[in-house]
């Protein structure tokens, strides 16, 4: 099974998420909790952090050489936020990879 991984600006990614993963459980987004998530991200931004959101979507019918389009970026599952100090932005790729490791292990995808 293929997985589409999406990262980007908090407001944009949150607008694409219908569900959220919390402690391994996937639930539908509740408007009051969504507003709280936005406040948390805004608070981190206000403290000088660069915040991005991470989300994913299982693509069971995708080919082994998947080609995704913008239309596929819908009904995503929010995994969480990553906050970077402005001076550490160049190191974000390793942080994003590290953030995905627990999820990859649960999915049986971590082959290390």
N, CA, C and O atoms as a GROMACS GRO file, in nm:
protein
  448
    1UNK      N    1   0.085  -0.118   0.000
    1UNK     CA    2   0.000   0.000   0.000
    1UNK      C    3   0.089   0.123   0.000
    1UNK      O    4   0.192   0.127   0.068
    2UNK      N    5   0.050   0.223  -0.076
    2UNK     CA    6   0.124   0.348  -0.082
    2UNK      C    7   0.060   0.450   0.010
    2UNK      O    8  -0.060   0.446   0.039
    3UNK      N    9   0.144   0.542   0.056
    3UNK     CA   10   0.098   0.647   0.146
    3UNK      C   11   0.140   0.781   0.091
    3UNK      O   12   0.258   0.802   0.063
    4UNK      N   13   0.046   0.871   0.076
    4UNK     CA   14   0.075   1.009   0.038
    4UNK      C   15   0.109   1.084   0.165
    4UNK      O   16   0.033   1.080   0.262
    5UNK      N   17   0.221   1.152   0.167
    5UNK     CA   18   0.263   1.230   0.282
    5UNK      C   19   0.259   1.376   0.242
    5UNK      O   20   0.311   1.414   0.138
    6UNK      N   21   0.198   1.457   0.326
    6UNK     CA   22   0.181   1.599   0.297
    6UNK      C   23   0.235   1.680   0.414
    6UNK      O   24   0.206   1.650   0.529
    7UNK      N   25   0.314   1.782   0.383
    7UNK     CA   26   0.363   1.873   0.486
    7UNK      C   27   0.352   2.014   0.429
    7UNK      O   28   0.363   2.035   0.309
    8UNK      N   29   0.330   2.109   0.519
    8UNK     CA   30   0.319   2.246   0.471
    8UNK      C   31   0.262   2.340   0.574
    8UNK      O   32   0.258   2.309   0.694
    9UNK      N   33   0.219   2.455   0.527
    9UNK     CA   34   0.164   2.558   0.614
    9UNK      C   35   0.047   2.502   0.694
    9UNK      O   36  -0.037   2.429   0.641
   10UNK      N   37   0.042   2.538   0.820
   10UNK     CA   38  -0.058   2.481   0.912
   10UNK      C   39  -0.200   2.502   0.860
   10UNK      O   40  -0.276   2.405   0.852
   11UNK      N   41  -0.237   2.624   0.826
   11UNK     CA   42  -0.375   2.650   0.782
   11UNK      C   43  -0.411   2.569   0.658
   11UNK      O   44  -0.521   2.515   0.648
   12UNK      N   45  -0.318   2.561   0.564
   12UNK     CA   46  -0.347   2.489   0.441
   12UNK      C   47  -0.362   2.340   0.467
   12UNK      O   48  -0.457   2.278   0.418
   13UNK      N   49  -0.271   2.280   0.542
   13UNK     CA   50  -0.279   2.136   0.569
   13UNK      C   51  -0.402   2.104   0.654
   13UNK      O   52  -0.472   2.006   0.626
   14UNK      N   53  -0.430   2.185   0.756
   14UNK     CA   54  -0.548   2.159   0.839
   14UNK      C   55  -0.676   2.163   0.756
   14UNK      O   56  -0.769   2.087   0.781
   15UNK      N   57  -0.681   2.252   0.658
   15UNK     CA   58  -0.801   2.262   0.574
   15UNK      C   59  -0.821   2.137   0.488
   15UNK      O   60  -0.931   2.115   0.437
   16UNK      N   61  -0.717   2.056   0.471
   16UNK     CA   62  -0.725   1.933   0.391
   16UNK      C   63  -0.752   1.809   0.475
   16UNK      O   64  -0.773   1.701   0.420
   17UNK      N   65  -0.753   1.824   0.607
   17UNK     CA   66  -0.766   1.709   0.698
   17UNK      C   67  -0.910   1.692   0.746
   17UNK      O   68  -0.970   1.785   0.799
   18UNK      N   69  -0.962   1.573   0.728
   18UNK     CA   70  -1.094   1.538   0.780
   18UNK      C   71  -1.083   1.458   0.909
   18UNK      O   72  -1.178   1.448   0.987
   19UNK      N   73  -0.962   1.400   0.929
   19UNK     CA   74  -0.940   1.318   1.047
   19UNK      C   75  -0.805   1.353   1.109
   19UNK      O   76  -0.722   1.420   1.047
   20UNK      N   77  -0.785   1.306   1.230
   20UNK     CA   78  -0.660   1.330   1.302
   20UNK      C   79  -0.620   1.200   1.372
   20UNK      O   80  -0.706   1.127   1.422
   21UNK      N   81  -0.490   1.173   1.377
   21UNK     CA   82  -0.441   1.055   1.449
   21UNK      C   83  -0.390   1.100   1.585
   21UNK      O   84  -0.302   1.184   1.595
   22UNK      N   85  -0.448   1.041   1.690
   22UNK     CA   86  -0.409   1.073   1.828
   22UNK      C   87  -0.377   0.942   1.898
   22UNK      O   88  -0.464   0.856   1.914
   23UNK      N   89  -0.253   0.927   1.941
   23UNK     CA   90  -0.208   0.804   2.010
   23UNK      C   91  -0.244   0.679   1.931
   23UNK      O   92  -0.287   0.579   1.989
   24UNK      N   93  -0.226   0.683   1.799
   24UNK     CA   94  -0.252   0.567   1.715
   24UNK      C   95  -0.396   0.547   1.675
   24UNK      O   96  -0.426   0.458   1.596
   25UNK      N   97  -0.486   0.628   1.728
   25UNK     CA   98  -0.629   0.617   1.695
   25UNK      C   99  -0.665   0.729   1.598
   25UNK      O  100  -0.627   0.844   1.618
   26UNK      N  101  -0.739   0.695   1.493
   26UNK     CA  102  -0.781   0.794   1.394
   26UNK      C  103  -0.926   0.831   1.421
   26UNK      O  104  -1.015   0.746   1.422
   27UNK      N  105  -0.949   0.962   1.443
   27UNK     CA  106  -1.083   1.012   1.472
   27UNK      C  107  -1.114   1.128   1.378
   27UNK      O  108  -1.023   1.189   1.320
   28UNK      N  109  -1.242   1.159   1.363
   28UNK     CA  110  -1.281   1.273   1.281
   28UNK      C  111  -1.246   1.402   1.353
   28UNK      O  112  -1.250   1.410   1.476
   29UNK      N  113  -1.211   1.504   1.273
   29UNK     CA  114  -1.177   1.634   1.328
   29UNK      C  115  -1.301   1.694   1.394
   29UNK      O  116  -1.410   1.696   1.336
   30UNK      N  117  -1.285   1.742   1.516
   30UNK     CA  118  -1.391   1.810   1.588
   30UNK      C  119  -1.360   1.959   1.582
   30UNK      O  120  -1.249   1.999   1.616
   31UNK      N  121  -1.456   2.043   1.540
   31UNK     CA  122  -1.429   2.186   1.520
   31UNK      C  123  -1.364   2.255   1.641
   31UNK      O  124  -1.275   2.338   1.624
   32UNK      N  125  -1.408   2.222   1.761
   32UNK     CA  126  -1.350   2.289   1.878
   32UNK      C  127  -1.204   2.248   1.900
   32UNK      O  128  -1.123   2.329   1.945
   33UNK      N  129  -1.171   2.125   1.868
   33UNK     CA  130  -1.032   2.079   1.880
   33UNK      C  131  -0.946   2.136   1.766
   33UNK      O  132  -0.828   2.165   1.786
   34UNK      N  133  -1.006   2.153   1.649
   34UNK     CA  134  -0.935   2.211   1.536
   34UNK      C  135  -0.896   2.355   1.569
   34UNK      O  136  -0.785   2.398   1.539
   35UNK      N  137  -0.986   2.429   1.630
   35UNK     CA  138  -0.957   2.567   1.671
   35UNK      C  139  -0.843   2.570   1.773
   35UNK      O  140  -0.759   2.660   1.771
   36UNK      N  141  -0.841   2.472   1.863
   36UNK     CA  142  -0.734   2.463   1.962
   36UNK      C  143  -0.600   2.434   1.895
   36UNK      O  144  -0.498   2.492   1.932
   37UNK      N  145  -0.600   2.346   1.796
   37UNK     CA  146  -0.476   2.316   1.722
   37UNK      C  147  -0.423   2.441   1.655
   37UNK      O  148  -0.302   2.466   1.657
   38UNK      N  149  -0.511   2.520   1.596
   38UNK     CA  150  -0.469   2.645   1.530
   38UNK      C  151  -0.412   2.743   1.632
   38UNK      O  152  -0.314   2.812   1.603
   39UNK      N  153  -0.471   2.750   1.751
   39UNK     CA  154  -0.419   2.839   1.856
   39UNK      C  155  -0.279   2.795   1.901
   39UNK      O  156  -0.192   2.879   1.925
   40UNK      N  157  -0.258   2.665   1.912
   40UNK     CA  158  -0.126   2.615   1.950
   40UNK      C  159  -0.022   2.656   1.845
   40UNK      O  160   0.085   2.706   1.879
   41UNK      N  161  -0.055   2.634   1.718
   41UNK     CA  162   0.039   2.670   1.610
   41UNK      C  163   0.063   2.821   1.609
   41UNK      O  164   0.177   2.865   1.593
   42UNK      N  165  -0.042   2.901   1.626
   42UNK     CA  166  -0.026   3.047   1.630
   42UNK      C  167   0.062   3.088   1.747
   42UNK      O  168   0.144   3.179   1.734
   43UNK      N  169   0.046   3.022   1.863
   43UNK     CA  170   0.128   3.053   1.979
   43UNK      C  171   0.275   3.024   1.954
   43UNK      O  172   0.362   3.102   1.993
   44UNK      N  173   0.302   2.912   1.888
   44UNK     CA  174   0.441   2.879   1.854
   44UNK      C  175   0.499   2.979   1.754
   44UNK      O  176   0.614   3.020   1.765
   45UNK      N  177   0.417   3.017   1.656
   45UNK     CA  178   0.461   3.120   1.561
   45UNK      C  179   0.492   3.251   1.633
   45UNK      O  180   0.590   3.318   1.603
   46UNK      N  181   0.407   3.285   1.729
   46UNK     CA  182   0.426   3.407   1.807
   46UNK      C  183   0.554   3.405   1.890
   46UNK      O  184   0.607   3.510   1.926
   47UNK      N  185   0.602   3.286   1.921
   47UNK     CA  186   0.727   3.272   1.996
   47UNK      C  187   0.849   3.267   1.903
   47UNK      O  188   0.962   3.248   1.949
   48UNK      N  189   0.826   3.283   1.775
   48UNK     CA  190   0.937   3.287   1.680
   48UNK      C  191   0.968   3.156   1.611
   48UNK      O  192   1.067   3.147   1.539
   49UNK      N  193   0.884   3.056   1.631
   49UNK     CA  194   0.907   2.928   1.565
   49UNK      C  195   0.842   2.925   1.427
   49UNK      O  196   0.741   2.991   1.404
   50UNK      N  197   0.900   2.848   1.338
   50UNK     CA  198   0.840   2.818   1.208
   50UNK      C  199   0.768   2.687   1.229
   50UNK      O  200   0.830   2.588   1.269
   51UNK      N  201   0.638   2.683   1.203
   51UNK     CA  202   0.556   2.564   1.230
   51UNK      C  203   0.501   2.510   1.098
   51UNK      O  204   0.447   2.584   1.016
   52UNK      N  205   0.515   2.378   1.079
   52UNK     CA  206   0.452   2.313   0.966
   52UNK      C  207   0.367   2.198   1.019
   52UNK      O  208   0.392   2.145   1.127
   53UNK      N  209   0.268   2.160   0.941
   53UNK     CA  210   0.180   2.049   0.977
   53UNK      C  211   0.217   1.928   0.890
   53UNK      O  212   0.261   1.943   0.776
   54UNK      N  213   0.200   1.810   0.948
   54UNK     CA  214   0.224   1.684   0.878
   54UNK      C  215   0.094   1.605   0.871
   54UNK      O  216   0.022   1.593   0.970
   55UNK      N  217   0.064   1.553   0.754
   55UNK     CA  218  -0.057   1.473   0.736
   55UNK      C  219  -0.027   1.363   0.635
   55UNK      O  220   0.074   1.367   0.564
   56UNK      N  221  -0.115   1.264   0.630
   56UNK     CA  222  -0.096   1.154   0.535
   56UNK      C  223  -0.230   1.099   0.492
   56UNK      O  224  -0.336   1.132   0.548
   57UNK      N  225  -0.223   1.014   0.391
   57UNK     CA  226  -0.342   0.948   0.339
   57UNK      C  227  -0.299   0.816   0.278
   57UNK      O  228  -0.207   0.812   0.196
   58UNK      N  229  -0.365   0.709   0.317
   58UNK     CA  230  -0.338   0.578   0.256
   58UNK      C  231  -0.394   0.580   0.114
   58UNK      O  232  -0.504   0.628   0.090
   59UNK      N  233  -0.316   0.526   0.020
   59UNK     CA  234  -0.356   0.522  -0.121
   59UNK      C  235  -0.356   0.376  -0.166
   59UNK      O  236  -0.266   0.334  -0.239
   60UNK      N  237  -0.456   0.298  -0.125
   60UNK     CA  238  -0.455   0.154  -0.152
   60UNK      C  239  -0.459   0.118  -0.300
   60UNK      O  240  -0.411   0.010  -0.337
   61UNK      N  241  -0.514   0.202  -0.384
   61UNK     CA  242  -0.526   0.168  -0.526
   61UNK      C  243  -0.418   0.232  -0.611
   61UNK      O  244  -0.424   0.224  -0.734
   62UNK      N  245  -0.319   0.296  -0.548
   62UNK     CA  246  -0.212   0.360  -0.624
   62UNK      C  247  -0.118   0.253  -0.680
   62UNK      O  248  -0.102   0.145  -0.622
   63UNK      N  249  -0.058   0.284  -0.791
   63UNK     CA  250   0.038   0.192  -0.851
   63UNK      C  251   0.168   0.196  -0.772
   63UNK      O  252   0.187   0.282  -0.686
   64UNK      N  253   0.258   0.104  -0.802
   64UNK     CA  254   0.388   0.102  -0.735
   64UNK      C  255   0.472   0.222  -0.774
   64UNK      O  256   0.566   0.257  -0.703
   65UNK      N  257   0.441   0.285  -0.884
   65UNK     CA  258   0.506   0.409  -0.927
   65UNK      C  259   0.401   0.520  -0.919
   65UNK      O  260   0.356   0.571  -1.022
   66UNK      N  261   0.361   0.556  -0.796
   66UNK     CA  262   0.249   0.650  -0.783
   66UNK      C  263   0.281   0.789  -0.836
   66UNK      O  264   0.392   0.840  -0.820
   67UNK      N  265   0.183   0.847  -0.898
   67UNK     CA  266   0.189   0.985  -0.942
   67UNK      C  267   0.068   1.054  -0.879
   67UNK      O  268  -0.047   1.025  -0.913
   68UNK      N  269   0.096   1.143  -0.786
   68UNK     CA  270  -0.012   1.210  -0.715
   68UNK      C  271  -0.040   1.346  -0.776
   68UNK      O  272   0.048   1.408  -0.837
   69UNK      N  273  -0.162   1.391  -0.758
   69UNK     CA  274  -0.200   1.524  -0.806
   69UNK      C  275  -0.262   1.602  -0.690
   69UNK      O  276  -0.284   1.547  -0.582
   70UNK      N  277  -0.288   1.727  -0.714
   70UNK     CA  278  -0.347   1.812  -0.610
   70UNK      C  279  -0.479   1.755  -0.561
   70UNK      O  280  -0.512   1.766  -0.443
   71UNK      N  281  -0.556   1.694  -0.649
   71UNK     CA  282  -0.686   1.638  -0.608
   71UNK      C  283  -0.671   1.526  -0.505
   71UNK      O  284  -0.764   1.497  -0.430
   72UNK      N  285  -0.554   1.463  -0.502
   72UNK     CA  286  -0.531   1.357  -0.402
   72UNK      C  287  -0.509   1.414  -0.263
   72UNK      O  288  -0.522   1.343  -0.163
   73UNK      N  289  -0.477   1.542  -0.255
   73UNK     CA  290  -0.452   1.607  -0.126
   73UNK      C  291  -0.584   1.650  -0.063
   73UNK      O  292  -0.608   1.769  -0.043
   74UNK      N  293  -0.666   1.553  -0.032
   74UNK     CA  294  -0.797   1.576   0.032
   74UNK      C  295  -0.822   1.459   0.127
   74UNK      O  296  -0.765   1.351   0.110
   75UNK      N  297  -0.906   1.482   0.226
   75UNK     CA  298  -0.939   1.377   0.323
   75UNK      C  299  -0.813   1.320   0.387
   75UNK      O  300  -0.800   1.198   0.404
   76UNK      N  301  -0.721   1.409   0.423
   76UNK     CA  302  -0.596   1.368   0.487
   76UNK      C  303  -0.617   1.340   0.635
   76UNK      O  304  -0.718   1.380   0.693
   77UNK      N  305  -0.520   1.273   0.694
   77UNK     CA  306  -0.519   1.245   0.837
   77UNK      C  307  -0.405   1.327   0.898
   77UNK      O  308  -0.288   1.305   0.864
   78UNK      N  309  -0.438   1.419   0.986
   78UNK     CA  310  -0.336   1.502   1.051
   78UNK      C  311  -0.257   1.418   1.148
   78UNK      O  312  -0.313   1.348   1.233
   79UNK      N  313  -0.124   1.424   1.136
   79UNK     CA  314  -0.036   1.354   1.229
   79UNK      C  315   0.016   1.447   1.337
   79UNK      O  316   0.034   1.405   1.451
   80UNK      N  317   0.040   1.573   1.303
   80UNK     CA  318   0.087   1.667   1.404
   80UNK      C  319   0.162   1.784   1.344
   80UNK      O  320   0.157   1.808   1.223
   81UNK      N  321   0.231   1.857   1.432
   81UNK     CA  322   0.306   1.976   1.393
   81UNK      C  323   0.454   1.953   1.421
   81UNK      O  324   0.492   1.875   1.508
   82UNK      N  325   0.536   2.022   1.346
   82UNK     CA  326   0.679   2.034   1.374
   82UNK      C  327   0.708   2.182   1.387
   82UNK      O  328   0.666   2.262   1.304
   83UNK      N  329   0.781   2.219   1.491
   83UNK     CA  330   0.817   2.359   1.514
   83UNK      C  331   0.969   2.370   1.510
   83UNK      O  332   1.040   2.294   1.577
   84UNK      N  333   1.019   2.465   1.433
   84UNK     CA  334   1.162   2.487   1.417
   84UNK      C  335   1.196   2.629   1.458
   84UNK      O  336   1.121   2.722   1.432
   85UNK      N  337   1.311   2.643   1.524
   85UNK     CA  338   1.358   2.779   1.545
   85UNK      C  339   1.400   2.831   1.409
   85UNK      O  340   1.444   2.754   1.324
   86UNK      N  341   1.387   2.958   1.388
   86UNK     CA  342   1.417   3.015   1.256
   86UNK      C  343   1.561   2.984   1.215
   86UNK      O  344   1.589   2.970   1.096
   87UNK      N  345   1.653   2.974   1.310
   87UNK     CA  346   1.793   2.949   1.277
   87UNK      C  347   1.819   2.804   1.239
   87UNK      O  348   1.926   2.773   1.186
   88UNK      N  349   1.725   2.713   1.266
   88UNK     CA  350   1.747   2.570   1.240
   88UNK      C  351   1.668   2.520   1.120
   88UNK      O  352   1.657   2.398   1.101
   89UNK      N  353   1.615   2.608   1.038
   89UNK     CA  354   1.529   2.564   0.928
   89UNK      C  355   1.600   2.471   0.831
   89UNK      O  356   1.535   2.386   0.770
   90UNK      N  357   1.729   2.485   0.814
   90UNK     CA  358   1.802   2.399   0.721
   90UNK      C  359   1.806   2.254   0.764
   90UNK      O  360   1.839   2.168   0.683
   91UNK      N  361   1.773   2.226   0.888
   91UNK     CA  362   1.779   2.089   0.940
   91UNK      C  363   1.644   2.019   0.940
   91UNK      O  364   1.631   1.911   0.996
   92UNK      N  365   1.544   2.079   0.879
   92UNK     CA  366   1.407   2.027   0.892
   92UNK      C  367   1.387   1.890   0.829
   92UNK      O  368   1.305   1.813   0.879
   93UNK      N  369   1.456   1.856   0.722
   93UNK     CA  370   1.433   1.727   0.657
   93UNK      C  371   1.457   1.610   0.752
   93UNK      O  372   1.378   1.516   0.754
   94UNK      N  373   1.565   1.614   0.829
   94UNK     CA  374   1.591   1.508   0.926
   94UNK      C  375   1.484   1.503   1.034
   94UNK      O  376   1.449   1.395   1.080
   95UNK      N  377   1.433   1.618   1.074
   95UNK     CA  378   1.327   1.623   1.175
   95UNK      C  379   1.198   1.565   1.122
   95UNK      O  380   1.127   1.494   1.194
   96UNK      N  381   1.166   1.594   0.998
   96UNK     CA  382   1.045   1.538   0.938
   96UNK      C  383   1.056   1.386   0.930
   96UNK      O  384   0.961   1.315   0.963
   97UNK      N  385   1.171   1.337   0.888
   97UNK     CA  386   1.192   1.192   0.882
   97UNK      C  387   1.178   1.130   1.021
   97UNK      O  388   1.116   1.024   1.035
   98UNK      N  389   1.235   1.194   1.122
   98UNK     CA  390   1.227   1.141   1.259
   98UNK      C  391   1.082   1.140   1.309
   98UNK      O  392   1.042   1.050   1.382
   99UNK      N  393   1.005   1.240   1.270
   99UNK     CA  394   0.865   1.246   1.313
   99UNK      C  395   0.782   1.132   1.255
   99UNK      O  396   0.685   1.089   1.317
  100UNK      N  397   0.819   1.084   1.138
  100UNK     CA  398   0.745   0.976   1.073
  100UNK      C  399   0.782   0.839   1.125
  100UNK      O  400   0.706   0.744   1.104
  101UNK      N  401   0.895   0.824   1.193
  101UNK     CA  402   0.941   0.690   1.234
  101UNK      C  403   0.841   0.614   1.320
  101UNK      O  404   0.818   0.496   1.292
  102UNK      N  405   0.779   0.673   1.424
  102UNK     CA  406   0.682   0.594   1.502
  102UNK      C  407   0.565   0.545   1.415
  102UNK      O  408   0.520   0.432   1.431
  103UNK      N  409   0.517   0.630   1.326
  103UNK     CA  410   0.407   0.591   1.238
  103UNK      C  411   0.452   0.478   1.146
  103UNK      O  412   0.379   0.381   1.126
  104UNK      N  413   0.573   0.489   1.089
  104UNK     CA  414   0.624   0.385   1.000
  104UNK      C  415   0.637   0.252   1.072
  104UNK      O  416   0.606   0.147   1.014
  105UNK      N  417   0.681   0.254   1.198
  105UNK     CA  418   0.693   0.131   1.275
  105UNK      C  419   0.556   0.067   1.295
  105UNK      O  420   0.541  -0.054   1.280
  106UNK      N  421   0.454   0.148   1.329
  106UNK     CA  422   0.319   0.094   1.349
  106UNK      C  423   0.266   0.032   1.221
  106UNK      O  424   0.191  -0.065   1.225
  107UNK      N  425   0.304   0.088   1.106
  107UNK     CA  426   0.256   0.038   0.977
  107UNK      C  427   0.339  -0.079   0.926
  107UNK      O  428   0.306  -0.138   0.823
  108UNK      N  429   0.447  -0.113   0.998
  108UNK     CA  430   0.535  -0.220   0.955
  108UNK      C  431   0.622  -0.183   0.836
  108UNK      O  432   0.665  -0.269   0.761
  109UNK      N  433   0.648  -0.053   0.820
  109UNK     CA  434   0.725  -0.005   0.706
  109UNK      C  435   0.871   0.023   0.740
  109UNK      O  436   0.952   0.042   0.650
  110UNK      N  437   0.905   0.025   0.868
  110UNK     CA  438   1.042   0.055   0.907
  110UNK      C  439   1.123  -0.073   0.898
  110UNK      O  440   1.106  -0.163   0.980
  111UNK      N  441   1.209  -0.081   0.802
  111UNK     CA  442   1.282  -0.205   0.773
  111UNK      C  443   1.422  -0.205   0.833
  111UNK      O  444   1.504  -0.288   0.794
  112UNK      N  445   1.451  -0.118   0.924
  112UNK     CA  446   1.584  -0.114   0.986
  112UNK      C  447   1.605  -0.226   1.082
  112UNK      O  448   1.712  -0.237   1.141
   0.00000   0.00000   0.00000
